[in-house]
């Protein structure tokens, strides 16, 4: 299944930085065969999301990948849940309510699609504020990655 996954420029940037120390932005853009302004817009977005860090030495930006944290879906009480743990909790609650497994799976998929639909406009607004190129394509890539999980 991994062979048919589409990777965006942002995915390539993150993969390139994985395991590397701080890298000069110009060098990263050259390695990715991408325009410096485009890479800068990706970096700006990823810095705001806490995925990438940036430091300046004189006037040269150096970027690095922040340490990975598990994907968070929701906080319940004191416990933080990952996407998979949230899914498991959803199915357990359905089981407690004696909802058949097939129906519970269907409800889970419906729930995820509803949440994605609710977040679509927000995602596009935020992407445009950050001048992310092709916000609709970025949304579709994100949505595809989520749908693969369900």
C-alpha positions as CSV (number, residue, x, y, z in Angstrom):
1,X,0.0,0.0,0.0
2,X,2.9,2.4,0.7
3,X,3.9,2.4,-3.0
4,X,0.7,4.3,-4.1
5,X,1.1,7.1,-1.5
6,X,1.5,10.6,-3.0
7,X,4.2,12.8,-1.3
8,X,4.0,16.5,-1.4
9,X,6.9,18.9,-1.3
10,X,6.2,19.4,2.4
11,X,6.5,15.6,2.9
12,X,9.8,15.6,1.0
13,X,11.1,18.6,3.1
14,X,10.3,16.8,6.4
15,X,11.8,13.5,5.1
16,X,14.9,15.3,4.0
17,X,15.4,17.0,7.4
18,X,14.8,13.8,9.3
19,X,18.0,12.8,11.1
20,X,19.9,15.8,10.0
21,X,21.3,18.7,12.1
22,X,20.4,22.3,11.3
23,X,20.6,23.0,7.5
24,X,20.8,26.3,5.7
25,X,17.5,27.0,3.9
26,X,19.2,27.6,0.6
27,X,20.9,24.2,0.7
28,X,17.6,22.5,1.5
29,X,15.9,24.2,-1.4
30,X,18.7,23.2,-3.7
31,X,18.6,19.6,-2.5
32,X,14.8,19.4,-3.0
33,X,15.1,21.1,-6.4
34,X,12.5,23.6,-5.3
35,X,12.2,27.4,-5.4
36,X,13.6,29.1,-2.2
37,X,10.4,31.2,-1.8
38,X,8.3,28.0,-2.0
39,X,10.4,26.2,0.6
40,X,10.3,29.3,2.8
41,X,6.5,29.3,2.7
42,X,6.5,25.6,3.7
43,X,8.9,26.3,6.5
44,X,6.8,29.3,7.8
45,X,3.8,27.1,8.0
46,X,5.7,24.2,9.6
47,X,7.3,26.5,12.1
48,X,3.9,27.8,13.2
49,X,2.8,24.2,13.6
50,X,5.9,23.4,15.7
51,X,7.1,20.7,13.3
52,X,10.2,22.6,12.1
53,X,12.4,25.0,14.0
54,X,14.3,27.9,12.5
55,X,17.3,29.9,13.7
56,X,19.2,32.8,12.0
57,X,22.9,33.1,12.0
58,X,23.5,36.6,10.8
59,X,20.9,36.8,8.0
60,X,21.0,33.2,7.0
61,X,18.1,31.0,8.1
62,X,18.9,27.5,9.3
63,X,16.1,25.0,9.7
64,X,15.8,21.7,11.6
65,X,13.1,19.1,12.3
66,X,11.7,19.3,15.8
67,X,11.6,16.1,17.8
68,X,8.6,14.0,16.8
69,X,5.6,13.8,19.1
70,X,2.7,11.4,18.7
71,X,-0.2,12.7,16.7
72,X,-2.8,14.1,19.1
73,X,-6.5,13.8,18.4
74,X,-8.1,14.9,21.6
75,X,-7.5,15.3,25.3
76,X,-9.9,13.5,27.7
77,X,-9.4,14.4,31.3
78,X,-5.6,14.2,31.8
79,X,-5.0,11.6,29.1
80,X,-3.9,12.6,25.6
81,X,-5.2,10.3,22.9
82,X,-3.5,9.5,19.6
83,X,-5.7,9.0,16.5
84,X,-5.5,5.2,16.9
85,X,-6.3,5.4,20.6
86,X,-9.3,7.7,19.9
87,X,-10.5,5.2,17.3
88,X,-10.2,2.4,19.9
89,X,-12.0,4.4,22.5
90,X,-14.8,5.1,20.0
91,X,-15.2,1.4,19.2
92,X,-15.1,0.5,22.9
93,X,-17.9,3.0,23.6
94,X,-19.9,1.6,20.7
95,X,-19.4,-1.9,22.1
96,X,-20.6,-0.8,25.5
97,X,-23.8,0.5,23.8
98,X,-24.1,-2.9,22.1
99,X,-23.7,-1.5,18.6
100,X,-22.7,-4.2,16.2
101,X,-19.1,-4.0,15.0
102,X,-20.0,-3.4,11.4
103,X,-22.3,-0.5,12.4
104,X,-19.6,0.9,14.7
105,X,-17.1,0.9,11.8
106,X,-19.6,2.7,9.7
107,X,-20.3,5.3,12.4
108,X,-16.5,5.8,12.9
109,X,-16.0,6.5,9.2
110,X,-19.0,8.9,9.2
111,X,-17.7,10.7,12.3
112,X,-14.2,11.2,10.7
113,X,-15.7,12.4,7.4
114,X,-17.9,14.9,9.3
115,X,-15.0,16.3,11.3
116,X,-12.9,16.6,8.2
117,X,-15.8,18.5,6.4
118,X,-16.0,20.8,9.4
119,X,-12.3,21.6,9.3
120,X,-12.0,22.1,5.5
121,X,-12.8,25.9,5.4
122,X,-10.5,26.5,8.5
123,X,-7.6,24.6,6.9
124,X,-8.0,26.6,3.6
125,X,-8.2,29.9,5.5
126,X,-5.1,29.2,7.5
127,X,-3.2,27.9,4.4
128,X,-4.0,31.1,2.5
129,X,-3.0,33.3,5.5
130,X,0.4,31.5,5.4
131,X,0.6,31.9,1.6
132,X,0.9,28.1,1.2
133,X,0.9,27.3,-2.5
134,X,-2.0,25.2,-3.7
135,X,-4.0,25.1,-0.5
136,X,-6.7,22.8,-2.0
137,X,-4.1,20.3,-3.0
138,X,-2.6,20.4,0.5
139,X,-6.0,19.8,1.9
140,X,-6.6,16.8,-0.4
141,X,-3.2,15.4,0.6
142,X,-4.1,15.8,4.3
143,X,-7.6,14.3,3.8
144,X,-6.1,11.3,1.9
145,X,-3.7,10.6,4.7
146,X,-6.5,10.6,7.3
147,X,-8.8,8.5,5.2
148,X,-6.0,5.9,4.8
149,X,-6.1,5.4,8.6
150,X,-9.8,4.7,8.6
